[in-house]
């Protein structure tokens, strides 16, 4: 059980590092877009900023919380194996429910971006639309990797 928890935590930590890297790259790209970009690139800046906040915020959070969670779970499991297992299963089931809900949110943002492309008149709004599509794509990919790993972890511990 502890080995499965450590494997899950290591996977989330690795994804968190990738998310941090993506956040830094998007931040640097945003600076270039601000300085040298045209109307559409400047329109993408707000969605790009959200990508930076999500990637660096959640990626950094995973760097801190996942090792702490694995350590705390190992200690709880040593004291009360059945109780710790029940709490962990409930937590992961809740996470899986949240990841499924996020798929609908990312899909809605993507649809809004696609609609905005057709409705927008200016290049700035078209940039916002493209940024929303990019934001939803990044969020969808990140959450589906997290969801896949959580489902595998749940299957292993249940």
C-alpha positions in Angstrom: 0.0 0.0 0.0 2.8 2.4 0.9 4.7 1.5 -2.3 1.6 2.4 -4.4 1.2 5.7 -2.6 4.9 6.5 -3.2 4.6 5.6 -6.9 1.5 7.8 -7.2 3.2 10.7 -5.4 6.4 10.4 -7.5 4.3 10.6 -10.7 2.5 13.7 -9.5 5.8 15.2 -8.4 7.3 14.6 -11.9 4.2 16.1 -13.5 4.5 19.1 -11.2 8.0 19.7 -12.4 6.8 19.5 -16.0 4.0 22.0 -15.2 6.6 24.3 -13.6 8.7 24.2 -16.7 5.6 24.8 -18.9 4.7 27.8 -16.7 8.2 29.3 -17.0 8.2 28.8 -20.8 4.8 30.3 -21.2 5.8 33.2 -19.0 8.8 33.9 -21.2 6.7 33.6 -24.3 4.2 36.1 -22.8 7.0 38.6 -22.2 8.0 38.3 -25.9 4.4 38.6 -27.0 4.0 41.7 -24.9 7.1 43.4 -26.3 7.0 42.3 -29.9 3.6 40.8 -30.5 0.8 42.0 -32.7 -2.8 42.5 -31.8 -3.7 38.8 -31.6 -0.7 37.9 -29.4 -1.5 40.6 -27.0 -5.1 39.3 -26.9 -3.7 36.0 -25.8 -1.9 37.5 -22.8 -4.7 37.0 -20.2 -5.3 33.3 -21.0 -1.5 32.8 -21.1 -1.3 34.5 -17.7 -3.9 32.0 -16.4 -1.8 29.2 -17.8 1.3 30.5 -16.0 -0.6 30.8 -12.7 -2.1 27.3 -13.0 1.1 25.7 -14.2 3.4 27.3 -11.7 0.9 27.3 -8.8 -0.4 23.8 -9.0 2.9 22.4 -10.2 4.7 24.0 -7.3 1.9 22.9 -4.9 2.4 19.3 -6.0 6.2 19.6 -5.3 5.3 20.4 -1.7 2.1 18.5 -0.9 2.7 15.2 -2.5 5.9 14.2 -0.6 4.3 15.4 2.6 1.1 13.5 1.9 3.1 10.3 1.2 5.0 10.6 4.4 1.9 11.4 6.5 0.0 8.5 4.9 2.9 6.1 5.7 2.8 7.2 9.3 -1.0 6.8 9.5 -0.9 3.5 7.8 1.7 2.2 10.4 -0.7 3.2 13.2 -4.1 2.2 11.7 -3.8 0.3 8.3 -7.6 -0.1 7.7 -8.5 3.4 8.8 -5.7 5.0 6.7 -6.7 2.9 3.7 -10.4 3.9 4.0 -9.5 7.6 4.2 -7.1 7.4 1.3 -9.7 5.6 -0.9 -12.3 8.2 -0.1 -9.8 11.0 -0.9 -8.8 9.5 -4.3 -12.4 8.8 -5.2 -13.2 12.5 -4.5 -10.2 13.5 -6.6 -11.4 11.3 -9.5 -14.8 13.0 -9.3 -13.2 16.4 -9.4 -11.1 15.5 -12.4 -14.2 14.3 -14.3 -15.9 17.6 -13.5 -12.8 19.5 -14.7 -13.1 17.9 -18.1 -16.5 19.6 -18.5 -15.1 22.9 -17.4 -12.1 22.7 -19.9 -14.5 21.6 -22.7 -16.8 24.6 -21.9 -13.8 27.0 -22.1 -12.7 25.4 -25.4 -16.2 25.8 -26.9 -16.3 29.4 -25.7 -13.0 30.0 -27.4 -14.2 28.4 -30.6 -17.4 30.5 -30.6 -15.4 33.7 -29.9 -13.2 33.1 -32.9 -16.3 33.2 -35.1 -18.0 36.1 -33.3 -14.9 38.3 -32.7 -14.3 41.2 -34.9 -11.0 42.4 -33.7 -7.6 40.7 -33.6 -7.5 41.2 -29.9 -10.6 39.2 -29.3 -9.5 36.5 -31.7 -6.3 36.3 -29.7 -8.3 35.9 -26.5 -10.3 33.1 -28.2 -7.1 31.3 -29.3 -5.7 31.8 -25.7 -8.9 30.2 -24.3 -8.5 27.2 -26.6 -4.8 26.9 -25.6 -5.8 27.2 -21.9 -8.4 24.5 -22.2 -6.0 22.2 -24.0 -3.3 22.6 -21.4 -5.7 22.1 -18.5 -7.4 19.1 -20.2 -4.0 17.4 -20.8 -2.7 18.1 -17.3 -5.9 17.0 -15.6 -6.3 13.8 -17.6 -2.8 12.7 -16.7 -3.6 13.4 -13.1 -6.9 11.5 -13.4 -5.3 8.5 -15.1 -2.7 8.2 -12.4 -5.3 8.6 -9.7 -7.5 5.9 -11.2 -4.5 3.5 -11.4 -3.7 4.3 -7.8 -7.3 3.8 -6.7 -7.4 0.4 -8.5 -4.1 -0.6 -6.8 -5.2 0.3 -3.3 -8.9 -0.6 -3.4 
